[in-house]
Amino acid sequence: QVQLVESGGGLVQAGGSLILSCVASGSTFGYNMGWFRQVPGKEGEFVAGITWSGDRIYYADSVKGRFTISRDNAKNTVYPQINSLKPEDTAVYCCASGIYGLTNGKYDYWGQGTQVTVSS
């Protein structure tokens, strides 16, 4: 089984940056990793996805050019960097891992999320 723990969220002023992390316990060898965000009462939104080797990376149009995702497989960790944060980026950010997924919700494992709040 895989467990995912996110961290790095917090309160930041618009225009600022954050680096989130997702540390996995258990083997994620060959797994894709993805990030989603959700506001209470609204449908979750895909943010970014990355393959095991990092040869394919996908970003949602809403964050493309501002978000950068990378992974360190030796540390079993994924690092999304969010630049030029906007108030509309405020959400709970969750990481996911699985054989499938990438740009959709078909992941096997999900973290509990970390809150990102962007003030004007």
Short mmCIF file of the C-alpha atoms (twelve columns), coordinates in Angstrom:
data_MODEL
# 
_entry.id   MODEL 
# 
loop_
_atom_site.group_PDB 
_atom_site.id 
_atom_site.type_symbol 
_atom_site.label_atom_id 
_atom_site.label_alt_id 
_atom_site.label_comp_id 
_atom_site.label_asym_id 
_atom_site.label_seq_id 
_atom_site.Cartn_x 
_atom_site.Cartn_y 
_atom_site.Cartn_z 
_atom_site.pdbx_PDB_model_num 
ATOM 1   C CA . GLN A 1   0.000   0.000  0.000   1 
ATOM 2   C CA . VAL A 2   1.028   3.563  -0.628  1 
ATOM 3   C CA . GLN A 3   0.472   6.458  1.727   1 
ATOM 4   C CA . LEU A 4   0.918   10.041 0.608   1 
ATOM 5   C CA . VAL A 5   1.570   13.027 2.842   1 
ATOM 6   C CA . GLU A 6   1.491   16.568 1.495   1 
ATOM 7   C CA . SER A 7   3.125   19.584 3.073   1 
ATOM 8   C CA . GLY A 8   4.203   23.103 2.225   1 
ATOM 9   C CA . GLY A 9   0.850   24.799 2.122   1 
ATOM 10  C CA . GLY A 10  0.030   27.965 3.963   1 
ATOM 11  C CA . LEU A 11  -1.004  31.572 3.633   1 
ATOM 12  C CA . VAL A 12  0.741   33.637 0.993   1 
ATOM 13  C CA . GLN A 13  0.095   36.995 -0.599  1 
ATOM 14  C CA . ALA A 14  -0.855  37.209 -4.251  1 
ATOM 15  C CA . GLY A 15  2.221   37.140 -6.441  1 
ATOM 16  C CA . GLY A 16  4.161   35.006 -4.027  1 
ATOM 17  C CA . SER A 17  5.386   31.460 -4.425  1 
ATOM 18  C CA . LEU A 18  5.147   28.167 -2.631  1 
ATOM 19  C CA . ILE A 19  6.858   24.827 -2.958  1 
ATOM 20  C CA . LEU A 20  4.689   21.920 -1.963  1 
ATOM 21  C CA . SER A 21  5.861   18.398 -1.382  1 
ATOM 22  C CA . CYS A 22  4.308   14.985 -1.415  1 
ATOM 23  C CA . VAL A 23  6.190   12.200 0.318   1 
ATOM 24  C CA . ALA A 24  5.129   8.651  -0.378  1 
ATOM 25  C CA . SER A 25  5.592   5.647  1.842   1 
ATOM 26  C CA . GLY A 26  5.536   2.279  0.180   1 
ATOM 27  C CA . SER A 27  6.688   1.550  -3.327  1 
ATOM 28  C CA . THR A 28  5.622   3.887  -6.098  1 
ATOM 29  C CA . PHE A 29  7.952   2.403  -8.675  1 
ATOM 30  C CA . GLY A 30  6.637   3.099  -12.139 1 
ATOM 31  C CA . TYR A 31  3.723   5.125  -10.816 1 
ATOM 32  C CA . ASN A 32  2.466   8.380  -12.161 1 
ATOM 33  C CA . MET A 33  2.052   11.224 -9.708  1 
ATOM 34  C CA . GLY A 34  -0.557  13.910 -9.915  1 
ATOM 35  C CA . TRP A 35  -1.795  16.983 -8.116  1 
ATOM 36  C CA . PHE A 36  -5.373  18.092 -7.781  1 
ATOM 37  C CA . ARG A 37  -7.037  20.932 -5.972  1 
ATOM 38  C CA . GLN A 38  -10.478 21.298 -4.538  1 
ATOM 39  C CA . VAL A 39  -12.623 23.977 -2.971  1 
ATOM 40  C CA . PRO A 40  -15.369 22.741 -0.631  1 
ATOM 41  C CA . GLY A 41  -18.592 22.199 -2.521  1 
ATOM 42  C CA . LYS A 42  -16.911 22.223 -5.907  1 
ATOM 43  C CA . GLU A 43  -15.548 19.507 -8.149  1 
ATOM 44  C CA . GLY A 44  -11.888 18.706 -7.880  1 
ATOM 45  C CA . GLU A 45  -9.606  20.122 -10.539 1 
ATOM 46  C CA . PHE A 46  -6.555  18.577 -12.119 1 
ATOM 47  C CA . VAL A 47  -3.446  20.689 -11.645 1 
ATOM 48  C CA . ALA A 48  -0.394  18.739 -12.782 1 
ATOM 49  C CA . GLY A 49  0.817   15.241 -13.509 1 
ATOM 50  C CA . ILE A 50  4.187   13.602 -14.023 1 
ATOM 51  C CA . THR A 51  5.314   10.144 -15.076 1 
ATOM 52  C CA . TRP A 52  7.763   8.014  -13.124 1 
ATOM 53  C CA . SER A 53  10.740  9.057  -15.216 1 
ATOM 54  C CA . GLY A 54  9.552   12.611 -15.688 1 
ATOM 55  C CA . ASP A 55  9.511   12.215 -19.447 1 
ATOM 56  C CA . ARG A 56  5.919   13.402 -19.621 1 
ATOM 57  C CA . ILE A 57  4.570   16.321 -17.640 1 
ATOM 58  C CA . TYR A 58  1.122   17.841 -17.899 1 
ATOM 59  C CA . TYR A 59  -0.331  21.051 -16.542 1 
ATOM 60  C CA . ALA A 60  -3.814  22.411 -16.444 1 
ATOM 61  C CA . ASP A 61  -4.308  25.482 -18.597 1 
ATOM 62  C CA . SER A 62  -5.190  27.476 -15.511 1 
ATOM 63  C CA . VAL A 63  -1.722  26.984 -14.020 1 
ATOM 64  C CA . LYS A 64  0.480   26.434 -17.052 1 
ATOM 65  C CA . GLY A 65  3.433   28.790 -17.011 1 
ATOM 66  C CA . ARG A 66  3.172   29.324 -13.260 1 
ATOM 67  C CA . PHE A 67  3.452   25.793 -11.895 1 
ATOM 68  C CA . THR A 68  6.449   23.507 -12.133 1 
ATOM 69  C CA . ILE A 69  6.403   19.902 -11.013 1 
ATOM 70  C CA . SER A 70  9.383   17.638 -10.445 1 
ATOM 71  C CA . ARG A 71  10.056  14.415 -8.602  1 
ATOM 72  C CA . ASP A 72  12.903  12.809 -6.737  1 
ATOM 73  C CA . ASN A 73  12.340  9.089  -6.880  1 
ATOM 74  C CA . ALA A 74  15.187  8.348  -4.481  1 
ATOM 75  C CA . LYS A 75  13.317  10.360 -1.865  1 
ATOM 76  C CA . ASN A 76  9.917   9.212  -3.101  1 
ATOM 77  C CA . THR A 77  8.883   12.829 -3.222  1 
ATOM 78  C CA . VAL A 78  7.164   15.159 -5.670  1 
ATOM 79  C CA . TYR A 79  7.750   18.914 -5.581  1 
ATOM 80  C CA . PRO A 80  5.255   21.221 -7.188  1 
ATOM 81  C CA . GLN A 81  6.406   24.824 -7.254  1 
ATOM 82  C CA . ILE A 82  3.716   27.436 -7.604  1 
ATOM 83  C CA . ASN A 83  4.731   30.898 -8.770  1 
ATOM 84  C CA . SER A 84  2.745   34.092 -9.199  1 
ATOM 85  C CA . LEU A 85  0.005   32.836 -6.963  1 
ATOM 86  C CA . LYS A 86  -3.467  34.223 -7.469  1 
ATOM 87  C CA . PRO A 87  -6.429  34.288 -5.088  1 
ATOM 88  C CA . GLU A 88  -8.185  31.795 -7.348  1 
ATOM 89  C CA . ASP A 89  -5.405  29.322 -6.584  1 
ATOM 90  C CA . THR A 90  -6.766  29.031 -3.057  1 
ATOM 91  C CA . ALA A 91  -7.723  25.409 -2.484  1 
ATOM 92  C CA . VAL A 92  -6.774  22.190 -0.792  1 
ATOM 93  C CA . TYR A 93  -4.041  20.598 -2.858  1 
ATOM 94  C CA . CYS A 94  -3.872  16.822 -2.919  1 
ATOM 95  C CA . CYS A 95  -1.336  14.513 -4.455  1 
ATOM 96  C CA . ALA A 96  -2.137  11.185 -6.024  1 
ATOM 97  C CA . SER A 97  -0.216  8.151  -7.181  1 
ATOM 98  C CA . GLY A 98  -1.002  5.208  -9.391  1 
ATOM 99  C CA . ILE A 99  -0.408  3.226  -12.541 1 
ATOM 100 C CA . TYR A 100 -2.846  5.370  -14.462 1 
ATOM 101 C CA . GLY A 101 -4.099  8.870  -13.943 1 
ATOM 102 C CA . LEU A 102 -1.828  11.709 -15.053 1 
ATOM 103 C CA . THR A 103 -4.495  14.120 -16.250 1 
ATOM 104 C CA . ASN A 104 -7.536  12.344 -14.853 1 
ATOM 105 C CA . GLY A 105 -8.703  11.058 -11.502 1 
ATOM 106 C CA . LYS A 106 -7.904  7.400  -12.115 1 
ATOM 107 C CA . TYR A 107 -5.218  7.199  -9.473  1 
ATOM 108 C CA . ASP A 108 -4.965  4.441  -6.898  1 
ATOM 109 C CA . TYR A 109 -3.820  6.445  -3.897  1 
ATOM 110 C CA . TRP A 110 -4.615  9.895  -2.592  1 
ATOM 111 C CA . GLY A 111 -3.206  12.105 0.113   1 
ATOM 112 C CA . GLN A 112 -5.204  14.133 2.607   1 
ATOM 113 C CA . GLY A 113 -4.191  17.461 1.128   1 
ATOM 114 C CA . THR A 114 -2.517  20.672 2.186   1 
ATOM 115 C CA . GLN A 115 -4.280  24.019 2.323   1 
ATOM 116 C CA . VAL A 116 -3.037  26.847 0.139   1 
ATOM 117 C CA . THR A 117 -4.581  30.242 0.796   1 
ATOM 118 C CA . VAL A 118 -3.709  33.234 -1.354  1 
ATOM 119 C CA . SER A 119 -4.661  36.680 -0.115  1 
ATOM 120 C CA . SER A 120 -5.174  39.716 -2.317  1 
# 
